[in-house]
Amino acid sequence: MERKNSTERVAVFVDGANLYHSIKSYYKGVLDYGQLLSATVAGRELLRATFYIVEKQEKDDSQGTPSARSFVYNLNKFGYKVRSKPLVVHETFTPDGERSITHKGDWDMGVVVDMIRLSEHADTYVLVSGDGDYVEAVEYLQSEKGIRVEVVSAGQCTSQALLDVCDSHTDLADIPDLFRRPGTPKAVSDQHAAVS
C-alpha cells in the first residue's frame, strides 16, 4: 500500500475469522500482524485498529487456551484493540435421532456497529476482509458519512460486490514482508490454531 496523506484519520477493522481462512487457503508462511497494521495505516494518523476474533472454548477452560491468550496479548502489543467472543456450538437432533452440530461465530454486525460509531471521527476506514456481507455498510458509510473505505484481503476469495464498492483494494500478497516462512523468528507467530 502506498503512503497516504499524514493528516488523514484512519481506522482499521480486521475480520479475524475471514483473514484466518484466507491465509489458511491461499498463502504459505506466517502473517506478521505488526506489518499488516503498518501497511494499512500507511503513514496516516491511526484512530483505532480493532481485531475481531471468535475463540474456540474448551469445556473446562473458560479463559481460553494459552495460545489464544498469547495471540491476543501479541495483537495488543502491536496496537490492536481485540474484541473477542466465544464460538457458539448448537447441537440438534433430527426426528430420526441423528445428531447435527453447527457452529456460529462471526463479528459482521459488531464490525458494522463499530464503523458507524466511529464515523464522525475518521476520514478513511481500512476493512481487512473479503466478505460481501459488508457491502451495504460500505455504501452507507461512503454516501452518508463521506468515509473512504479501503479493503485489504485475499483477492482470490474477495466478494466481487465488495471490490465494486470499495474505494481501493490491496491484495494481501502485494504487501511487502507480510508473510515469512514458518520457523523464522519474528515478534509474533500465527497462533490461529486456537482462534478462528
N, CA, C and O of each residue as an XYZ file, in Angstrom:
784
protein
N       0.846     -1.184      0.000
C       0.000      0.000      0.000
C       0.889      1.244      0.000
O       1.912      1.294      0.683
N       0.485      2.231     -0.768
C       1.289      3.444     -0.861
C       1.081      4.330      0.367
O       0.075      4.226      1.069
N       2.052      5.198      0.604
C       1.959      6.132      1.716
C       0.866      7.158      1.404
O       0.783      7.654      0.281
N       0.042      7.470      2.383
C      -1.098      8.368      2.173
C      -0.846      9.707      2.867
O       0.233      9.940      3.411
N      -1.844     10.573      2.843
C      -1.789     11.870      3.499
C      -1.671     11.690      5.013
O      -2.528     11.057      5.628
N      -0.628     12.234      5.608
C      -0.359     12.006      7.031
C      -1.397     12.643      7.953
O      -1.456     12.293      9.131
N      -2.219     13.569      7.450
C      -3.245     14.179      8.299
C      -4.566     13.413      8.239
O      -5.501     13.715      8.980
N      -4.633     12.436      7.364
C      -5.839     11.622      7.214
C      -6.022     10.753      8.453
O      -5.081     10.089      8.889
N      -7.218     10.751      9.018
C      -7.509      9.929     10.197
C      -8.075      8.595      9.743
O      -9.099      8.546      9.061
N      -7.409      7.515     10.123
C      -7.783      6.194      9.630
C      -8.123      5.250     10.780
O      -7.504      5.293     11.844
N      -9.108      4.406     10.545
C      -9.457      3.346     11.493
C      -9.392      2.023     10.730
O      -9.808      1.932      9.576
N      -8.861      1.006     11.402
C      -8.662     -0.301     10.783
C      -9.559     -1.313     11.481
O      -9.623     -1.358     12.710
N     -10.248     -2.119     10.691
C     -11.162     -3.145     11.201
C     -10.752     -4.481     10.590
O     -10.864     -4.673      9.379
N     -10.278     -5.403     11.425
C      -9.794     -6.695     10.936
C     -10.778     -7.797     11.314
O     -10.968     -8.097     12.492
N     -11.391     -8.387     10.313
C     -12.279     -9.529     10.498
C     -11.373    -10.758     10.625
O     -10.979    -11.359      9.626
N     -11.053    -11.116     11.867
C     -10.068    -12.167     12.125
C     -10.411    -13.504     11.515
O      -9.524    -14.184     10.999
N     -11.679    -13.909     11.558
C     -12.075    -15.206     11.004
C     -11.889    -15.212      9.489
O     -11.384    -16.186      8.933
N     -12.291    -14.139      8.820
C     -12.134    -14.062      7.378
C     -10.654    -14.065      7.006
O     -10.250    -14.742      6.060
N      -9.852    -13.314      7.744
C      -8.414    -13.260      7.491
C      -7.781    -14.634      7.691
O      -6.976    -15.073      6.870
N      -8.137    -15.301      8.761
C      -7.587    -16.624      9.063
C      -7.866    -17.611      7.934
O      -6.962    -18.311      7.478
N      -9.113    -17.664      7.485
C      -9.463    -18.621      6.437
C      -8.793    -18.270      5.102
O      -8.464    -19.166      4.324
N      -8.592    -16.989      4.835
C      -7.881    -16.575      3.626
C      -6.429    -17.025      3.665
O      -5.903    -17.553      2.685
N      -5.788    -16.810      4.808
C      -4.382    -17.197      4.961
C      -4.245    -18.703      4.818
O      -3.369    -19.199      4.109
N      -5.115    -19.414      5.496
C      -5.065    -20.879      5.500
C      -5.238    -21.441      4.088
O      -4.577    -22.412      3.720
N      -6.120    -20.834      3.305
C      -6.440    -21.355      1.980
C      -5.478    -20.918      0.883
O      -5.246    -21.679     -0.057
N      -4.912    -19.719      0.971
C      -4.211    -19.166     -0.184
C      -2.750    -18.782      0.014
O      -2.058    -18.516     -0.969
N      -2.262    -18.745      1.239
C      -0.896    -18.255      1.441
C      -0.064    -19.242      2.238
O      -0.564    -19.951      3.112
N       1.216    -19.268      1.914
C       2.162    -20.066      2.690
C       2.957    -19.097      3.550
O       3.282    -17.991      3.118
N       3.263    -19.514      4.750
C       4.028    -18.655      5.640
C       3.167    -18.136      6.772
O       1.976    -18.431      6.873
N       3.800    -17.365      7.604
C       3.176    -16.827      8.809
C       2.972    -15.335      8.627
O       3.890    -14.616      8.232
N       1.762    -14.874      8.918
C       1.448    -13.462      8.739
C       2.029    -12.638      9.888
O       1.920    -13.018     11.053
N       2.638    -11.525      9.552
C       3.191    -10.590     10.532
C       2.125     -9.518     10.789
O       1.912     -8.636      9.957
N       1.462     -9.602     11.937
C       0.347     -8.708     12.244
C       0.796     -7.265     12.463
O       0.026     -6.337     12.218
N       2.009     -7.068     12.913
C       2.553     -5.719     13.034
C       2.729     -5.077     11.669
O       2.406     -3.905     11.478
N       3.240     -5.850     10.723
C       3.417     -5.357      9.353
C       2.069     -5.081      8.700
O       1.929     -4.124      7.937
N       1.077     -5.918      8.998
C      -0.265     -5.686      8.464
C      -0.791     -4.330      8.924
O      -1.317     -3.562      8.118
N      -0.653     -4.032     10.210
C      -1.148     -2.753     10.725
C      -0.377     -1.582     10.123
O      -0.969     -0.575      9.735
N       0.930     -1.716     10.048
C       1.748     -0.657      9.467
C       1.359     -0.388      8.013
O       1.269      0.765      7.593
N       1.130     -1.455      7.252
C       0.769     -1.289      5.840
C      -0.619     -0.674      5.673
O      -0.833      0.128      4.764
N      -1.558     -1.041      6.535
C      -2.916     -0.493      6.395
C      -2.983      0.969      6.819
O      -3.733      1.752      6.236
N      -2.208      1.339      7.826
C      -2.196      2.740      8.269
C      -1.443      3.603      7.258
O      -1.853      4.727      6.970
N      -0.348      3.078      6.722
C       0.418      3.734      5.643
C       0.796      5.179      5.950
O       0.636      6.057      5.102
N       1.292      5.425      7.145
C       1.790      6.754      7.488
C       0.735      7.756      7.906
O       1.055      8.915      8.167
N      -0.516      7.333      7.976
C      -1.591      8.248      8.373
C      -1.785      8.216      9.891
O      -1.150      7.429     10.593
N      -2.669      9.080     10.381
C      -2.968      9.117     11.816
C      -3.937      7.984     12.152
O      -5.055      7.942     11.637
N      -3.508      7.075     13.012
C      -4.343      5.943     13.392
C      -5.265      6.337     14.543
O      -4.802      6.718     15.617
N      -6.567      6.241     14.309
C      -7.539      6.474     15.378
C      -7.688      5.226     16.231
O      -7.608      5.280     17.458
N      -7.906      4.094     15.557
C      -8.098      2.831     16.266
C      -7.934      1.690     15.277
O      -8.324      1.794     14.114
N      -7.351      0.600     15.757
C      -7.286     -0.643     14.973
C      -7.946     -1.712     15.827
O      -7.492     -1.994     16.936
N      -9.005     -2.301     15.320
C      -9.739     -3.310     16.074
C      -9.641     -4.645     15.351
O      -9.869     -4.730     14.144
N      -9.301     -5.678     16.101
C      -9.158     -7.035     15.572
C     -10.251     -7.871     16.217
O     -10.310     -7.983     17.442
N     -11.110     -8.455     15.406
C     -12.269     -9.210     15.885
C     -11.987    -10.701     15.769
O     -11.675    -11.195     14.685
N     -12.095    -11.419     16.889
C     -11.836    -12.859     16.864
C     -12.975    -13.632     17.519
O     -13.688    -13.124     18.384
N     -13.118    -14.855     17.084
C     -14.053    -15.800     17.684
C     -13.192    -16.916     18.253
O     -12.424    -17.552     17.530
N     -13.324    -17.149     19.551
C     -12.471    -18.142     20.202
C     -13.198    -19.449     20.440
O     -14.349    -19.481     20.876
N     -12.491    -20.527     20.140
C     -12.989    -21.855     20.490
C     -12.726    -22.040     21.969
O     -11.590    -21.889     22.420
N     -13.756    -22.364     22.729
C     -13.622    -22.517     24.172
C     -13.550    -23.994     24.534
O     -14.303    -24.816     24.012
N     -12.640    -24.310     25.428
C     -12.587    -25.666     25.985
C     -13.598    -25.734     27.114
O     -13.798    -24.751     27.826
N     -14.243    -26.891     27.287
C     -15.289    -27.014     28.304
C     -14.787    -26.732     29.705
O     -15.525    -26.193     30.530
N     -13.534    -27.088     29.990
C     -13.011    -26.906     31.341
C     -12.144    -25.663     31.470
O     -11.488    -25.472     32.494
N     -12.131    -24.811     30.440
C     -11.261    -23.636     30.467
C     -12.016    -22.421     29.957
O     -12.002    -22.131     28.761
N     -12.670    -21.715     30.858
C     -13.474    -20.561     30.455
C     -12.610    -19.371     30.034
O     -13.128    -18.404     29.477
N     -11.315    -19.427     30.289
C     -10.425    -18.324     29.938
C      -9.810    -18.491     28.557
O      -9.077    -17.610     28.109
N     -10.083    -19.590     27.872
C      -9.478    -19.816     26.560
C      -8.161    -20.552     26.707
O      -7.642    -20.693     27.814
N      -7.626    -21.016     25.604
C      -6.381    -21.774     25.644
C      -5.203    -20.826     25.803
O      -5.310    -19.649     25.458
N      -4.067    -21.324     26.325
C      -2.904    -20.456     26.473
C      -2.473    -19.816     25.149
O      -2.077    -18.651     25.127
N      -2.549    -20.568     24.049
C      -2.122    -19.986     22.778
C      -3.076    -18.875     22.332
O      -2.642    -17.897     21.724
N      -4.363    -19.017     22.628
C      -5.318    -17.949     22.299
C      -5.016    -16.706     23.119
O      -5.064    -15.591     22.598
N      -4.706    -16.887     24.395
C      -4.378    -15.738     25.244
C      -3.107    -15.047     24.768
O      -3.047    -13.817     24.742
N      -2.092    -15.817     24.390
C      -0.843    -15.194     23.947
C      -1.034    -14.516     22.590
O      -0.396    -13.500     22.312
N      -1.903    -15.069     21.745
C      -2.203    -14.444     20.463
C      -2.838    -13.070     20.687
O      -2.450    -12.090     20.050
N      -3.806    -13.005     21.589
C      -4.468    -11.736     21.915
C      -3.462    -10.758     22.525
O      -3.462     -9.575     22.185
N      -2.606    -11.249     23.424
C      -1.586    -10.406     24.050
C      -0.685     -9.787     22.971
O      -0.397     -8.591     23.009
N      -0.246    -10.608     22.012
C       0.632    -10.103     20.957
C      -0.083     -9.097     20.057
O       0.519     -8.112     19.630
N      -1.357     -9.337     19.767
C      -2.104     -8.359     18.982
C      -2.175     -7.025     19.719
O      -2.032     -5.969     19.104
N      -2.392     -7.068     21.026
C      -2.422     -5.843     21.829
C      -1.078     -5.111     21.761
O      -1.043     -3.884     21.678
N       0.008     -5.852     21.796
C       1.342     -5.237     21.725
C       1.543     -4.487     20.419
O       2.210     -3.453     20.390
N       0.970     -5.000     19.342
C       1.119     -4.343     18.048
C       0.233     -3.117     17.919
O       0.422     -2.322     16.998
N      -0.734     -2.939     18.823
C      -1.597     -1.760     18.775
C      -3.036     -2.035     18.408
O      -3.812     -1.101     18.206
N      -3.409     -3.302     18.318
C      -4.794     -3.637     18.033
C      -5.609     -3.659     19.332
O      -5.130     -4.119     20.369
N      -6.822     -3.166     19.260
C      -7.807     -3.405     20.312
C      -8.489     -4.706     19.901
O      -9.010     -4.803     18.791
N      -8.492     -5.709     20.784
C      -9.048     -7.005     20.421
C     -10.443     -7.151     21.001
O     -10.666     -6.950     22.195
N     -11.374     -7.505     20.128
C     -12.728     -7.832     20.567
C     -12.920     -9.320     20.303
O     -12.697     -9.803     19.193
N     -13.337    -10.030     21.337
C     -13.433    -11.483     21.253
C     -14.791    -11.954     21.736
O     -15.393    -11.367     22.636
N     -15.257    -13.022     21.121
C     -16.463    -13.674     21.610
C     -16.293    -15.174     21.398
O     -15.547    -15.601     20.517
N     -16.990    -15.972     22.209
C     -16.835    -17.423     22.070
C     -17.582    -17.966     20.860
O     -18.610    -17.433     20.444
N     -17.032    -19.039     20.312
C     -17.712    -19.771     19.257
C     -18.898    -20.491     19.884
O     -18.740    -21.198     20.880
N     -20.077    -20.318     19.312
C     -21.286    -20.949     19.840
C     -21.524    -22.246     19.073
O     -21.557    -22.257     17.842
N     -21.688    -23.334     19.815
C     -21.923    -24.638     19.208
C     -23.371    -25.028     19.477
O     -23.808    -25.082     20.627
N     -24.113    -25.299     18.399
C     -25.508    -25.717     18.517
C     -25.598    -27.198     18.173
O     -25.114    -27.639     17.131
N     -26.223    -27.955     19.065
C     -26.421    -29.381     18.819
C     -27.916    -29.629     18.701
O     -28.681    -29.283     19.601
N     -28.327    -30.220     17.606
C     -29.741    -30.532     17.398
C     -29.869    -31.993     16.975
O     -28.900    -32.638     16.574
N     -31.085    -32.480     17.080
C     -31.361    -33.859     16.674
C     -32.531    -33.859     15.694
O     -33.522    -33.155     15.888
N     -32.401    -34.646     14.661
C     -33.482    -34.786     13.691
C     -34.566    -35.674     14.303
O     -34.321    -36.322     15.321
N     -35.753    -35.718     13.708
C     -36.804    -36.622     14.215
C     -36.354    -38.084     14.237
O     -36.871    -38.888     15.012
N     -35.386    -38.421     13.380
C     -34.868    -39.790     13.350
C     -33.798    -40.032     14.413
O     -33.290    -41.145     14.548
N     -33.462    -38.993     15.159
C     -32.464    -39.133     16.216
C     -31.029    -38.874     15.780
O     -30.098    -39.088     16.556
N     -30.840    -38.411     14.534
C     -29.491    -38.104     14.068
C     -29.032    -36.780     14.666
O     -29.779    -35.802     14.700
N     -27.806    -36.769     15.130
C     -27.230    -35.592     15.773
C     -26.615    -34.674     14.712
O     -25.931    -35.136     13.799
N     -26.864    -33.387     14.844
C     -26.310    -32.397     13.929
C     -25.682    -31.280     14.763
O     -26.305    -30.753     15.684
N     -24.446    -30.929     14.428
C     -23.754    -29.870     15.158
C     -23.432    -28.738     14.187
O     -22.879    -28.969     13.112
N     -23.783    -27.517     14.576
C     -23.437    -26.342     13.786
C     -22.675    -25.364     14.668
O     -22.839    -25.344     15.888
N     -21.844    -24.559     14.030
C     -21.043    -23.566     14.744
C     -21.464    -22.177     14.293
O     -21.700    -21.940     13.108
N     -21.556    -21.272     15.246
C     -21.941    -19.889     14.927
C     -20.948    -18.967     15.604
O     -20.691    -19.075     16.803
N     -20.407    -18.079     14.833
C     -19.478    -17.121     15.422
C     -18.945    -16.183     14.364
O     -17.995    -16.523     13.658
N     -19.521    -15.038     14.244
C     -18.953    -14.028     13.365
C     -19.202    -12.659     13.977
O     -20.061    -12.482     14.840
N     -18.438    -11.720     13.510
C     -18.473    -10.370     14.045
C     -19.057     -9.371     13.053
O     -18.953     -8.165     13.273
N     -19.664     -9.838     11.977
C     -20.115     -8.908     10.933
C     -20.920     -7.736     11.496
O     -20.626     -6.577     11.200
N     -21.922     -8.037     12.297
C     -22.763     -6.965     12.851
C     -21.957     -6.078     13.801
O     -22.118     -4.858     13.795
N     -21.106     -6.675     14.603
C     -20.272     -5.894     15.522
C     -19.322     -4.956     14.803
O     -19.121     -3.820     15.234
N     -18.740     -5.421     13.712
C     -17.837     -4.582     12.915
C     -18.615     -3.390     12.351
O     -18.149     -2.253     12.424
N     -19.785     -3.647     11.798
C     -20.595     -2.571     11.206
C     -20.996     -1.543     12.271
O     -20.921     -0.338     12.029
N     -21.414     -2.011     13.431
C     -21.795     -1.084     14.511
C     -20.600     -0.224     14.920
O     -20.741      0.984     15.109
N     -19.424     -0.844     15.058
C     -18.220     -0.074     15.416
C     -17.877      0.945     14.335
O     -17.452      2.058     14.647
N     -18.054      0.581     13.085
C     -17.778      1.518     11.983
C     -18.706      2.738     12.064
O     -18.269      3.877     11.893
N     -19.959      2.484     12.320
C     -20.917      3.591     12.406
C     -20.610      4.478     13.611
O     -20.673      5.703     13.512
N     -20.279      3.863     14.745
C     -19.953      4.639     15.960
C     -18.775      5.579     15.742
O     -18.762      6.690     16.271
N     -17.796      5.146     14.975
C     -16.561      5.922     14.813
C     -16.612      6.878     13.619
O     -15.669      7.637     13.394
N     -17.695      6.847     12.859
C     -17.731      7.547     11.575
C     -17.609      9.068     11.658
O     -17.213      9.701     10.679
N     -17.933      9.657     12.784
C     -17.810     11.124     12.912
C     -16.366     11.557     13.135
O     -16.059     12.748     13.079
N     -15.479     10.598     13.387
C     -14.107     10.939     13.764
C     -13.060     10.540     12.732
O     -11.896     10.919     12.860
N     -13.450      9.783     11.713
C     -12.478      9.244     10.768
C     -12.691      9.787      9.364
O     -13.786     10.218      9.003
N     -11.615      9.755      8.581
C     -11.679     10.099      7.162
C     -11.716      8.838      6.305
O     -12.372      8.787      5.265
N     -10.994      7.824      6.774
C     -10.826      6.597      5.994
C     -10.935      5.380      6.891
O     -10.467      5.379      8.029
N     -11.563      4.347      6.356
C     -11.603      3.051      7.027
C     -10.828      2.054      6.176
O     -10.896      2.081      4.947
N     -10.097      1.182      6.843
C      -9.481      0.050      6.167
C     -10.151     -1.198      6.725
O     -10.041     -1.493      7.915
N     -10.835     -1.919      5.868
C     -11.515     -3.153      6.239
C     -10.675     -4.323      5.755
O     -10.474     -4.498      4.553
N     -10.184     -5.127      6.700
C      -9.391     -6.299      6.336
C     -10.347     -7.485      6.329
O     -10.532     -8.173      7.333
N     -10.944     -7.700      5.165
C     -11.919     -8.766      4.970
C     -12.331     -8.772      3.510
O     -12.314     -7.740      2.839
N     -12.698     -9.944      3.030
C     -13.223    -10.038      1.675
C     -14.688    -10.399      1.654
O     -15.225    -10.770      0.611
N     -15.348    -10.295      2.811
C     -16.727    -10.736      2.994
C     -17.726     -9.756      2.364
O     -17.734     -8.569      2.690
N     -18.552    -10.263      1.473
C     -19.553     -9.441      0.805
C     -20.662     -8.948      1.717
O     -21.443     -8.082      1.322
N     -20.748     -9.483      2.935
C     -21.782     -9.024      3.865
C     -21.594     -7.557      4.262
O     -22.517     -6.940      4.794
N     -20.407     -6.993      4.007
C     -20.139     -5.606      4.391
C     -20.540     -4.586      3.321
O     -20.431     -3.383      3.556
N     -20.995     -5.036      2.171
C     -21.240     -4.136      1.042
C     -22.198     -3.002      1.398
O     -21.889     -1.839      1.135
N     -23.334     -3.305      1.978
C     -24.309     -2.247      2.277
C     -23.774     -1.250      3.292
O     -24.031     -0.051      3.182
N     -23.034     -1.737      4.277
C     -22.431     -0.836      5.269
C     -21.409      0.073      4.599
O     -21.351      1.266      4.897
N     -20.607     -0.479      3.702
C     -19.613      0.326      2.982
C     -20.308      1.413      2.165
O     -19.889      2.571      2.195
N     -21.363      1.052      1.439
C     -22.091      2.046      0.636
C     -22.688      3.141      1.514
O     -22.651      4.318      1.154
N     -23.237      2.756      2.662
C     -23.812      3.738      3.587
C     -22.730      4.693      4.103
O     -22.916      5.909      4.102
N     -21.613      4.137      4.538
C     -20.533      4.957      5.097
C     -19.967      5.914      4.053
O     -19.619      7.050      4.378
N     -19.876      5.470      2.818
C     -19.369      6.332      1.756
C     -20.360      7.453      1.427
O     -19.978      8.621      1.364
N     -21.616      7.102      1.220
C     -22.583      8.094      0.751
C     -23.134      8.991      1.849
O     -23.368     10.176      1.615
N     -23.342      8.453      3.026
C     -23.960      9.236      4.105
C     -22.956      9.873      5.062
O     -23.251     10.899      5.674
N     -21.771      9.273      5.196
C     -20.792      9.780      6.161
C     -19.528     10.320      5.512
O     -18.683     10.903      6.191
N     -19.388     10.130      4.191
C     -18.206     10.643      3.497
C     -16.928      9.903      3.823
O     -15.838     10.457      3.674
N     -17.040      8.674      4.260
C     -15.868      7.880      4.638
C     -15.309      7.175      3.403
O     -16.056      6.565      2.638
N     -14.015      7.261      3.218
C     -13.321      6.476      2.188
C     -13.115      5.078      2.773
O     -12.657      4.950      3.909
N     -13.447      4.030      2.017
C     -13.301      2.664      2.513
C     -12.342      1.893      1.617
O     -12.595      1.682      0.431
N     -11.227      1.479      2.225
C     -10.228      0.665      1.544
C     -10.373     -0.771      2.043
O     -10.611     -0.998      3.229
N     -10.231     -1.719      1.155
C     -10.330     -3.127      1.525
C      -8.971     -3.791      1.319
O      -8.312     -3.598      0.297
N      -8.575     -4.574      2.311
C      -7.357     -5.382      2.226
C      -7.803     -6.820      2.427
O      -8.421     -7.146      3.440
N      -7.490     -7.685      1.463
C      -7.961     -9.064      1.547
C      -7.215     -9.939      0.553
O      -6.393     -9.467     -0.232
N      -7.527    -11.225      0.611
C      -7.033    -12.160     -0.396
C      -7.910    -11.991     -1.626
O      -9.106    -12.281     -1.588
N      -7.325    -11.529     -2.702
C      -8.100    -11.260     -3.907
C      -8.876    -12.465     -4.408
O      -9.970    -12.323     -4.954
N      -8.306    -13.662     -4.221
C      -8.928    -14.883     -4.731
C     -10.269    -15.179     -4.082
O     -11.120    -15.832     -4.686
N     -10.466    -14.706     -2.859
C     -11.716    -15.037     -2.164
C     -12.436    -13.783     -1.668
O     -13.107    -13.808     -0.637
N     -12.289    -12.704     -2.404
C     -12.972    -11.466     -2.048
C     -14.230    -11.329     -2.891
O     -14.207    -11.539     -4.103
N     -15.318    -10.976     -2.239
C     -16.590    -10.769     -2.920
C     -16.437     -9.724     -4.022
O     -15.884     -8.649     -3.789
N     -16.925    -10.037     -5.213
C     -16.865     -9.080     -6.318
C     -17.672     -7.828     -5.975
O     -17.283     -6.720     -6.343
N     -18.780     -7.996     -5.282
C     -19.598     -6.839     -4.894
C     -18.817     -5.906     -3.979
O     -18.942     -4.686     -4.089
N     -18.007     -6.466     -3.072
C     -17.189     -5.635     -2.180
C     -16.109     -4.924     -2.988
O     -15.844     -3.744     -2.759
N     -15.488     -5.620     -3.920
C     -14.486     -4.989     -4.785
C     -15.099     -3.845     -5.590
O     -14.450     -2.823     -5.815
N     -16.342     -4.013     -6.021
C     -17.014     -2.996     -6.832
C     -17.315     -1.720     -6.048
O     -17.296     -0.631     -6.622
N     -17.595     -1.832     -4.745
C     -17.983     -0.637     -3.983
C     -16.833      0.024     -3.229
O     -16.915      1.215     -2.930
N     -15.774     -0.702     -2.915
C     -14.705     -0.096     -2.113
C     -13.942      0.944     -2.927
O     -13.944      0.904     -4.157
N     -13.290      1.873     -2.232
C     -12.535      2.924     -2.907
C     -11.197      2.426     -3.426
O     -10.686      2.941     -4.421
N     -10.627      1.430     -2.762
C      -9.405      0.796     -3.250
C      -9.291     -0.589     -2.629
O      -9.846     -0.861     -1.565
N      -8.557     -1.459     -3.321
C      -8.338     -2.819     -2.822
C      -6.852     -3.138     -2.883
O      -6.177     -2.851     -3.872
N      -6.355     -3.736     -1.806
C      -4.980     -4.219     -1.775
C      -5.011     -5.704     -1.459
O      -5.614     -6.127     -0.473
N      -4.366     -6.482     -2.294
C      -4.265     -7.914     -2.056
C      -3.207     -8.154     -0.985
O      -2.150     -7.523     -0.991
N      -3.498     -9.062     -0.074
C      -2.529     -9.400      0.976
C      -1.175     -9.760      0.378
O      -0.135     -9.426      0.947
N      -1.182    -10.439     -0.766
C       0.061    -10.873     -1.402
C       0.913     -9.704     -1.883
O       2.110     -9.872     -2.118
N       0.316     -8.518     -2.035
C       1.045     -7.356     -2.538
C       1.661     -6.496     -1.438
O       2.311     -5.491     -1.727
N       1.462     -6.882     -0.182
C       2.047     -6.128      0.935
C       3.439     -6.692      1.214
O       3.565     -7.862      1.573
N       4.485     -5.879      1.055
C       5.854     -6.373      1.259
C       6.064     -6.880      2.690
O       5.576     -6.293      3.656
N       6.794     -7.970      2.793
C       7.205     -8.548      4.078
C       6.039     -8.934      4.982
O       6.210     -9.009      6.198
N       4.864     -9.179      4.419
C       3.712     -9.544      5.241
C       3.786    -10.997      5.703
O       3.336    -11.337      6.798
N       4.359    -11.846      4.856
C       4.463    -13.265      5.209
C       5.924    -13.663      5.336
O       6.784    -13.175      4.603
N       6.188    -14.561      6.280
C       7.516    -15.139      6.407
C       7.364    -16.647      6.532
O       6.297    -17.157      6.875
N       8.439    -17.337      6.250
C       8.380    -18.793      6.323
C       8.230    -19.253      7.762
O       8.792    -18.638      8.667
N       7.472    -20.334      7.990
C       7.346    -20.867      9.352
C       8.722    -21.170      9.930
O       9.607    -21.663      9.231
N       8.892    -20.872     11.208
C      10.162    -21.121     11.873
C      11.080    -19.920     11.868
O      12.060    -19.888     12.612
N      10.777    -18.921     11.036
C      11.575    -17.705     11.020
C      11.217    -16.865     12.232
O      10.052    -16.505     12.402
N      12.191    -16.541     13.082
C      11.845    -15.768     14.278
C      11.343    -14.372     13.919
O      11.895    -13.710     13.040
N      10.333    -13.950     14.583
C       9.773    -12.616     14.429
C       9.006    -12.316     15.706
O       8.975    -13.148     16.614
N       8.405    -11.175     15.791
C       7.778    -10.752     17.049
C       6.598    -11.607     17.476
O       6.355    -11.758     18.673
N       5.868    -12.163     16.541
C       4.710    -12.975     16.923
C       4.540    -14.093     15.915
O       4.827    -13.925     14.730
N       4.075    -15.226     16.389
C       3.795    -16.323     15.477
C       2.294    -16.417     15.267
O       1.510    -15.926     16.079
N       1.905    -17.049     14.175
C       0.490    -17.199     13.873
C      -0.078    -18.302     14.756
O       0.209    -19.481     14.548
N      -0.868    -17.924     15.725
C      -1.416    -18.898     16.656
C      -2.911    -19.050     16.436
O      -3.676    -19.279     17.373
N      -3.306    -18.918     15.194
C      -4.712    -19.012     14.872
C      -5.270    -20.417     15.046
O      -6.475    -20.625     14.899
N      -4.411    -21.384     15.358
C      -4.937    -22.736     15.564
C      -5.984    -22.731     16.671
O      -6.916    -23.535     16.658
N      -5.825    -21.824     17.622
C      -6.760    -21.744     18.735
C      -7.820    -20.694     18.513
O      -8.790    -20.626     19.269
N      -7.659    -19.878     17.500
C      -8.593    -18.786     17.252
C      -9.038    -18.872     15.805
O      -8.201    -18.907     14.903
N     -10.345    -18.905     15.568
C     -10.802    -18.972     14.181
C     -11.701    -17.816     13.868
O     -12.187    -17.699     12.743
